[in-house]
Amino acid sequence: MFRQALREILHRLEQAKTAGLLRAYALIGGLATGAWGSPRATQDIDFAVATTGNHATLAQALGARFAPGGPDDPLPGVFSLSIQLGDQTVPVQLVILPPRWTELVMTHVQPATVFDTDVPVVSWQVLVLLKLYAGGPHDLADATSILAVRLPTPEDVKEMAALAAQVGVAEEFHALLSR
């Protein structure tokens, strides 16, 4: 079920990119966590998207609803849609991150195979930082498990610390390392 849903959303994202409605996209969330060696159950598919600004047209092209972030929301907006496969529904979230996060994510994308499908996935290093930014209990558990599986080198830690400082999660990153 998730394989078919992933292929469907990738098809829609590629169409939107070809139409000039998206600059880039990258898998984040639970499936990305699994792609980097720490599988866990997830109920949805999450992507970060770099839009070209026309959210209404993009929402229509994707078959999604767009919800702009409020004044206290750390996200500028989210596109939500569901992919129906028979009697099963797979929710999909396409997240617009703040500009500094969008730049970081989109410059740290690596190809990975998820459900036998080639997918652009945010690097494991930046995924750990994204998880710290999100800050929920599952996110912190994901960050911890990714580090346990990936066993970062001193160079990885140094690079991640510099990136964490750029996007404002340096304190959270150091706290994660000290656990």
N, C-alpha and C positions, 0 to 999 in steps of 0.2 A: 504494500500500500504506500509506504513512504517513498519507495523507489519511484513509483509512477507519479506521485505528487511532486517529488523533487524534479523529475524530468519536465513536468508540466510548467512549474514555476520558472525553471531555467529557460524554457522555450519562450515564455512570456517576457522574461527579463531581456533576453537577447533581441526579441522583436522591438521592445521599447528602446533598447540601446541603438539598434539600427535606425529607428525612427528619430533618433536624436533627443529622446526624452530622458535618457539616463547616460551618465558618463561612465559609471562603473558600479559594480556590486560585489559583495563578498559574503560568503556564508559565515555566520556567527552563531552563538547559542549552543544548545545541546548537541546538535549534529556536528558542529565544528569541534566541540570538545571531544566527541568520539573519533573524529578524523585524526586528531593528534594523540590518540592512544588511550583515552580515558572514557570508554563508552558508558553512557548512562541513558536511562529511559527519558524520553522527551515526548511531549504531546503536540509539538508544532515545529515548523521550519522557520528559522530566523535569518534574515539577510540584512546587512547594512547596505544602504544605497546612496549613491552620489547622484542627485537629480540635476537637471538643467533648469529647474525652477518652476516649470508649469505643472503644479501638483494636480490640478483638476484633470488635465488632459492625460497625465500619466496614470492617475487612478482609473480613468475610463479605459485606457488601453490595457491595463492589468486586470480589470474586473475587480477593483478594490475600492475600499472606502478610505478616505484620507482624513485623519484627525490631527490638526495642528496642535503643537504643544502649547500649554498655557504659560503665563508669566513665571510660574514657579516650577515648571516642568524642565528637567535637564535636556529633554529631547525636543528638537524643533518640530517633529511630527512623525507619525507612523501611518503606513498604509497597511490595512488589514484586509485579508481575503480568505476564503475557504476554497479548497479544491475538493470537489465531490467525486468520489470513486465508488460507484455502486451505492451501497448503503453506508459507506464510510466517508467521513469528512476530516480533512487535514487542514488545520488552521495555519496560516502563513502570516508572518509579521515582517514588513519591510521598513526598517528603522532609518530615519534620517538623524544622523549624529551631529553634534556641534561641529563647526568647521575644522577645528584643530584635530578632533577625533576622526573626522572623515578623511582628512589628509593622511593621518597616520595609518588608518586601516587600509586605505586604497593604495598606499605605497608599500604595504607589507602583505600582499596577497600572494599565495602560492597555490599551484594546482594540487588537488588531492582527489582521490577516488572515494566517493561516498555512495554506497549502494550500487556499485558497479557503474557509476556515472562520474565523469570528470567535472569537477566543480571548483570555481575559484574560492578559496578559503583563506580567511585572515590567518596570518602566521601564528603559531602557538604562543610566541612571545607577546605579541600584541593582544591576542585573545586573553591571556592572563591579565593584562592591564585593563582590558574592557570589562572583564569579570569584576575586577576591583572597583572600577567606576560604577558598575551596576550595584554592587554592594550587598545584594541579598544573600541569605544563607546558602542557597544552592550555588550562587555565583562564587562565593568564597570557597565552598567545597570543590567546585570545578577548578578554580585556580590552584588550589592545593594539590588536587589529583593530577592536573596537567604537569605541574612541576615535579611531582613524584615520578611520573612516567618519563618525562623528557630529560630529567637530570641535567639541568643547565650547567654549562661550563662557567668558569669565572668570567670569560669574555661575554657570554650570554647575559649574565647577571649585570655586568657593567653596562652593556647596551640597554638592557631593560630598565635599569635605574635611570639612565639618561632620558629615555623615552617617557618614563613615568613622571619625571620632573617636568618635561615639556607639556604634559597633558593634565598635570595637577593631582596625580595619585602617588607621588613619591612616598608620602608617609604611610599609605596603605601598603605599598610594595615592600617597604622595609619591615613593616609589621608582619606581613606574610612570610618574609624570609626568616624572621626571628622565631617563628613557630616551630 
